[in-house]
Amino acid sequence: MSDPTPDNTPEQPRLWQVKIAMVATAAEHEELMDRLTDVLCPDPEHEGPCPIPWAMHSVNGDSLSRGKRKALLAEIRETNWNPEDDQDTGETGARWRTT
């Protein structure tokens, strides 16, 4: 049952999309995907569909256009970039490849 809205009528489920851009190794990526799966479906042995329907897709940044990669890296920098990683360019070496 969903939480009631301010006027005490139940809120109806709706479609949401959550995007996560990250710079990670293949192993880190796989671990995060596994952990997210565990959060979305904590009981993989349950019968029938998950109580909250979900789907997950992952895209390797190498398949994105250079412009899209740069935009995602800019979003990462805006939310949690550490300027001490590289005092001169703001880059963190090969992990921030944009070409």
VOGU-3710 file (C-alpha; in Angstrom, 3 decimals, decimal comma):
1> msdptpdntp> 0,000/0,000/0,000  1,382/3,396/-0,903  1,510/6,350/1,462  -1,459/8,693/1,364  -1,114/12,087/-0,277  -1,745/15,277/1,758  -5,492/14,956/1,093  -5,397/11,337/2,419  -6,015/9,689/-0,951  -3,615/6,835/-1,751
11> eqprlwqvki> -0,862/7,811/-4,161  -0,926/5,798/-7,365  2,276/4,112/-8,544  3,899/5,769/-11,548  6,847/5,135/-13,781  10,202/6,492/-12,611  13,673/6,411/-14,124  16,768/6,644/-11,957  20,091/7,299/-13,702  23,511/6,750/-12,187
21> amvataaehe> 26,654/7,815/-14,001  29,887/6,497/-12,542  33,555/6,039/-13,262  34,451/2,521/-12,169  36,347/-0,603/-13,075  34,441/-3,526/-14,574  34,555/-5,283/-11,201  33,233/-2,202/-9,356  30,467/-1,856/-11,935  29,453/-5,495/-11,555
31> elmdrltdvl> 29,439/-5,229/-7,756  27,232/-2,139/-7,872  24,810/-3,821/-10,294  24,582/-6,813/-7,936  23,986/-4,558/-4,925  21,279/-2,595/-6,726  19,592/-5,851/-7,703  19,624/-6,889/-4,048  17,993/-3,591/-3,063  15,306/-3,837/-5,734
41> cpdpehegpc> 14,612/-7,524/-5,154  15,829/-8,570/-1,685  14,260/-12,026/-1,997  15,254/-13,486/-5,392  13,424/-16,729/-4,508  9,994/-15,078/-4,154  7,102/-16,398/-6,213  5,675/-14,312/-9,017  6,783/-10,842/-10,063  8,618/-8,487/-7,742
51> pipwamhsvn> 6,358/-6,386/-5,483  7,828/-3,275/-7,130  8,258/-3,890/-10,881  11,695/-2,846/-12,120  14,220/-3,195/-14,935  17,899/-2,299/-15,019  20,086/-1,418/-17,984  23,780/-0,679/-18,083  25,685/1,009/-20,893  29,468/1,044/-21,274
61> gdslsrgkrk> 30,542/4,652/-21,682  32,776/3,684/-24,601  29,618/3,140/-26,671  28,418/6,703/-26,057  29,251/9,693/-28,199  32,067/11,916/-27,002  29,544/14,645/-26,220  27,413/12,333/-24,080  30,487/11,078/-22,183  31,590/14,645/-21,512
71> allaeiretn> 28,099/15,569/-20,288  27,988/12,604/-17,895  31,455/13,390/-16,567  30,367/16,991/-16,030  27,390/15,742/-13,980  29,723/13,607/-11,873  32,062/16,534/-11,299  29,123/18,728/-10,246  27,914/16,230/-7,642  31,039/14,702/-6,117
81> wnpeddqdtg> 34,263/15,712/-7,844  37,272/16,221/-5,623  39,410/19,104/-7,007  42,426/17,726/-5,141  42,484/14,722/-7,510  44,413/16,802/-10,043  45,282/20,388/-9,195  46,057/21,400/-12,784  43,211/20,038/-14,901  40,547/18,778/-12,557
91> etgarwrtt> 40,918/15,360/-14,159  41,668/12,108/-12,398  43,843/10,594/-15,077  42,787/7,726/-17,320  39,680/7,036/-15,233  38,125/10,242/-16,602  38,756/9,455/-20,273  36,494/11,532/-22,523  37,833/10,716/-25,970
//
